[in-house]
Amino acid sequence: MRNINLLNGSFSGVQFQVGANEGQTLSLSIGNTTASNIGMYATAKGSAFTNASSGLVSAAGAFTGAAVKITGPTGGSGSFTTTATESAAAIAKAASNISGKTGVQAQATNTVTYNVAASANGNIKFKLQASGSGSTIGGAIAVNASSLSAVVSQINQQTSTSGIVASSASGKLTLAQQSGQNVKFASAGTATTAGAGGTVTSAAGHLAATGDIQQGQVQFQSSAAFSVSGSAKLAGAATLNSLANINVGTTSGANSAINVIKYALAGLNNQGGQLGAVQQRLTANINNLNATSQNVTTALGVVQDANIPQVANQLTQAQIQAQSGVAALKSSTQLQQSYLSLLP
């Protein structure tokens, strides 16, 4: 067999005859391993923000209490249950705990951008608190500043204990919790009335108030296609971020590229493992056929080949019997001639 493409996906469902009888075949397929067809399969990042103070939910929505089911690339599945105010980190951990069944990992992030407006007297005043698994992380961060740059500075001074990182661009404030834990507005002062504390408003138009929770984002990832069902914020089919589309020209692009390359290598390793398994089966079949051939040849030899000692013994007996007969006949002839010599 020559000029056969092995790595472009066309080598699919090829059957090898591995036995002497009909139906004793082995099928082999090799997936498309071009750069545009390998990489990271991932769901959209489900993002949530809960307005606890008024009982309403912002336009971004909230993680709902539900049983989430993940069906992996090879058909294995697993489930876990979420709660309405659960952190992205907790959801990702629950998904990773069943990755042995599903082959799907989860990544938690928590980054939200807000519009910040100072009050009439120039104040920006609110408090933040990181939390996860029912407990707080670090102390509450009290912000009382007169400019956006001062807000960023005051938050970042306590990053080491809270994990909350602030940045600003184009007059907007971005809050991120490094581990994907919740960011809770412990106090927003008079933010909801645009009074002395100014306002902090999400891109969806939600006005932050005491008790509001920035829950973050969860993304499910694997080296092959899978699906998630059960929760409106998390459900969906995975799409491919291919190796051909990575861009390392920016910091965020380079960070994303690391993940894409990691899953591309995992996909190639899986393909290599499948080929190795087929090779082992072919080797076992070859060894079995060789043993069968040797046994059949030996059996045929037993049936067809002469038993030399037995045949030699039979030939010797026949020769002795023939020689004995000849000797007896010769002796008998001589005796008759002796009798004839006595006649007158």
C-alpha positions in Angstrom: 0.0 0.0 0.0 1.5 3.3 -1.1 0.6 7.0 -1.2 -2.0 6.7 1.6 -2.7 9.9 3.7 -2.6 9.0 7.3 -3.0 12.3 9.2 -5.6 14.3 7.3 -8.7 12.4 8.6 -9.2 10.4 5.4 -7.8 7.2 7.0 -11.0 6.2 8.6 -12.8 2.8 9.2 -10.0 0.9 7.5 -10.3 -2.9 8.1 -7.5 -5.4 8.5 -8.1 -9.1 8.1 -6.6 -10.6 11.2 -8.0 -14.2 11.1 -8.6 -17.0 8.7 -12.4 -16.7 8.8 -14.9 -14.1 7.6 -15.6 -11.3 10.1 -12.2 -11.7 11.8 -11.2 -8.1 11.1 -9.8 -5.1 13.0 -10.9 -1.5 12.2 -8.6 1.5 12.5 -9.2 5.2 12.1 -6.8 8.1 12.5 -8.2 11.5 13.2 -7.3 14.7 11.4 -4.2 16.1 13.1 -3.7 19.3 11.0 -3.2 22.5 13.0 -6.8 23.7 12.2 -8.3 20.5 13.6 -6.5 20.0 16.9 -6.5 22.2 20.0 -8.8 23.0 22.9 -12.5 22.2 22.8 -14.2 24.6 25.3 -17.6 25.9 26.3 -18.4 29.6 26.5 -17.5 31.1 29.8 -20.7 31.1 31.9 -20.7 34.4 33.9 -22.9 35.3 36.8 -23.7 38.3 39.1 -26.4 38.0 41.8 -28.2 41.0 43.2 -28.8 39.8 46.7 -30.0 43.1 48.1 -33.1 43.4 46.0 -33.7 39.7 45.1 -33.2 40.5 41.4 -30.6 39.2 39.1 -28.6 41.3 36.7 -28.6 40.9 33.0 -25.6 38.7 33.3 -27.7 36.1 35.2 -26.8 33.9 38.1 -25.6 30.3 38.5 -28.8 28.4 39.3 -29.1 25.5 41.7 -29.1 22.5 39.3 -27.7 19.1 38.5 -25.0 19.7 35.9 -24.2 16.7 33.6 -21.0 16.5 31.5 -20.9 14.0 28.6 -17.3 13.5 27.7 -15.5 12.8 24.3 -15.7 9.0 24.7 -19.2 8.9 26.0 -18.4 8.8 29.7 -20.5 11.1 31.8 -20.7 12.5 35.3 -22.9 14.9 37.3 -22.6 17.4 40.1 -24.9 19.9 41.8 -24.5 23.6 42.0 -26.1 26.3 44.2 -27.3 29.7 43.2 -24.5 31.7 44.8 -21.7 29.1 44.4 -18.3 30.5 43.3 -16.9 29.7 39.9 -13.9 28.0 41.7 -16.2 25.6 43.5 -18.0 24.7 40.3 -14.7 24.1 38.5 -13.5 21.9 41.4 -16.7 19.8 41.3 -16.3 19.3 37.5 -12.6 18.4 37.9 -13.5 15.8 40.5 -15.4 13.8 37.9 -12.9 14.4 35.1 -11.7 10.8 35.4 -15.2 9.7 34.1 -15.7 12.5 31.6 -12.2 13.5 30.4 -13.3 17.1 30.8 -11.5 19.7 33.0 -12.9 23.1 34.2 -11.2 26.4 34.6 -12.5 29.2 36.9 -11.9 32.9 36.5 -13.7 35.9 38.0 -13.2 39.1 36.0 -15.9 41.7 35.6 -15.6 45.3 34.4 -17.7 48.1 35.9 -18.5 51.7 35.2 -17.5 53.9 38.2 -18.9 57.4 38.8 -17.9 59.6 41.6 -20.5 61.4 43.8 -21.2 65.1 43.5 -18.4 65.9 46.0 -16.0 63.6 44.1 -16.0 60.5 46.4 -15.9 56.9 45.3 -16.7 54.7 48.3 -17.5 51.0 48.7 -16.3 47.7 50.3 -15.3 44.4 48.8 -14.9 40.9 50.3 -13.6 37.7 48.7 -15.4 34.5 49.7 -15.5 30.9 48.9 -17.0 27.7 50.2 -19.0 29.6 52.8 -16.1 31.4 54.3 -14.4 34.8 53.7 -11.0 35.2 52.2 -8.8 37.9 53.7 -10.3 41.0 55.2 -12.8 43.4 53.7 -11.3 46.0 51.4 -12.5 49.5 52.2 -12.3 51.8 49.2 -12.6 55.6 49.8 -11.0 57.5 47.0 -11.4 60.5 44.8 -10.1 59.0 41.5 -10.2 55.7 39.7 -6.4 55.3 40.0 -6.7 55.6 43.7 -9.4 53.0 43.8 -7.2 50.6 41.9 -4.3 51.3 44.3 -6.3 50.8 47.4 -7.7 47.4 46.2 -4.3 46.1 45.0 -2.6 47.0 48.4 -4.6 44.0 49.9 -4.4 41.6 46.9 -2.0 39.3 48.9 -4.8 38.4 51.4 -7.9 38.8 49.3 -6.8 37.6 45.9 -8.7 40.6 44.3 -6.8 42.5 41.6 -8.0 45.8 40.2 -7.1 47.5 37.0 -8.5 50.4 35.0 -8.8 51.3 31.3 -10.8 53.8 29.4 -12.3 55.1 32.6 -13.6 51.6 33.7 -12.8 49.5 36.7 -12.0 45.8 36.3 -12.1 43.5 39.3 -10.6 40.0 39.2 -10.3 37.3 41.8 -7.3 35.3 41.0 -8.7 31.9 42.0 -12.2 32.3 40.7 -13.7 32.8 44.2 -16.7 35.1 44.7 -16.2 38.9 45.1 -18.9 40.3 47.4 -19.8 43.9 47.8 -19.8 44.0 51.6 -20.9 47.6 51.6 -21.7 50.0 48.8 -22.4 53.0 51.0 -24.9 55.1 49.2 -23.9 53.8 45.8 -27.5 52.9 44.9 -28.7 56.5 45.3 -25.7 58.1 43.5 -25.1 60.1 46.7 -21.9 60.5 48.7 -20.5 57.2 47.7 -20.8 57.5 43.9 -21.9 54.5 41.8 -20.4 51.2 40.7 -22.4 49.8 37.7 -21.9 46.6 35.7 -21.7 46.7 31.9 -25.2 45.2 31.9 -26.5 48.2 33.8 -26.7 46.6 37.3 -26.0 49.0 40.1 -23.9 47.3 42.8 -25.3 47.3 46.3 -24.5 45.6 49.7 -24.7 41.8 49.3 -24.3 41.7 45.6 -22.0 38.9 44.4 -19.6 38.8 41.4 -19.5 35.1 40.8 -17.2 35.0 37.8 -16.9 32.6 34.9 -16.5 28.8 34.4 -15.2 27.2 31.2 -15.1 23.5 30.6 -12.2 22.2 28.5 -11.1 19.0 26.8 -9.0 17.8 23.8 -12.1 16.5 22.0 -15.8 17.5 21.6 -18.1 17.2 24.6 -21.3 18.7 26.0 -22.7 20.2 29.2 -26.3 20.2 30.2 -28.5 20.9 33.2 -27.8 24.6 34.0 -28.7 27.5 31.7 -25.5 29.4 32.7 -23.2 26.4 32.1 -24.9 24.3 29.5 -23.7 24.1 25.9 -21.7 22.2 23.3 -17.9 22.7 23.2 -16.3 24.4 20.2 -12.8 24.1 19.0 -10.1 26.7 19.6 -7.6 25.4 17.0 -3.9 25.4 17.1 -3.9 27.3 13.8 -5.7 30.3 15.3 -3.5 31.0 18.3 -2.0 34.4 18.6 1.0 35.0 20.9 1.2 38.7 20.0 -0.5 39.8 23.2 -0.2 38.6 26.9 -3.8 37.3 26.9 -3.2 35.6 23.6 -0.1 33.9 24.8 -1.8 32.7 28.0 -4.6 31.3 25.9 -2.2 29.7 23.5 -0.6 27.7 26.4 -3.9 26.0 27.1 -4.7 25.4 23.4 -1.2 23.8 22.9 -1.6 21.7 26.1 -4.9 20.2 24.9 -3.5 19.8 21.3 -0.7 17.7 22.8 -3.2 15.7 24.9 -5.2 15.0 21.8 -2.1 13.8 19.9 -1.2 11.6 22.9 -4.7 10.1 22.9 -4.4 9.3 19.2 -1.0 7.8 19.9 -2.5 5.7 22.6 -5.2 4.4 20.3 -2.6 3.5 17.7 -0.5 1.8 20.3 -3.5 -0.3 21.4 -4.2 -1.3 17.8 -0.6 -2.2 17.3 -0.7 -4.4 20.4 -3.8 -6.2 19.1 -2.2 -6.8 15.7 1.0 -8.1 17.4 -1.1 -10.4 19.5 -3.0 -11.7 16.5 0.3 -12.3 14.6 1.7 -14.2 17.5 -1.5 -16.3 17.8 -1.5 -17.0 14.0 2.2 -18.0 14.1 1.5 -20.4 17.0 -1.5 -21.8 15.2 0.5 -22.4 12.0 3.2 -24.2 13.9 0.7 -26.4 15.7 -1.0 -27.3 12.4 2.3 -28.1 10.7 3.3 -30.3 13.5 -0.1 -32.1 13.4 0.2 -32.6 9.7 3.7 -34.0 10.0 2.4 -36.6 12.5 -0.3 -37.7 10.1 1.8 -37.7 6.9 5.4 -38.4 7.9 6.6 -42.1 8.1 7.6 -43.7 11.4 11.2 -44.6 10.3 12.1 -47.1 13.1 8.8 -49.0 12.7 9.1 -49.2 8.9 12.8 -50.3 9.2 11.8 -53.0 11.6 9.1 -54.2 9.3 11.5 -54.3 6.3 14.0 -56.3 8.3 11.4 -58.8 9.3 10.3 -59.2 5.6 13.9 -59.6 4.5 14.5 -62.4 7.1 11.3 -64.2 6.1 12.2 -64.0 2.4 15.7 -65.3 3.0 14.4 -68.1 5.3 12.0 -69.1 2.6 14.7 -69.2 -0.1 17.0 -71.2 2.2 14.3 -73.7 2.9 13.4 -74.1 -0.8 17.1 -74.6 -1.7 17.5 -77.2 1.0 14.4 -79.0 -0.2 15.7 -79.1 -3.8 19.0 -80.6 -2.7 17.3 -83.3 -0.7 15.2 -84.3 -3.7 18.3 -84.6 -5.9 19.9 -86.9 -3.2 16.9 -89.2 -3.3 17.1 -89.3 -7.1 20.8 -90.4 -7.0 19.8 -93.6 -5.2 17.7 -94.9 -8.0 19.4 -97.6 -10.3 
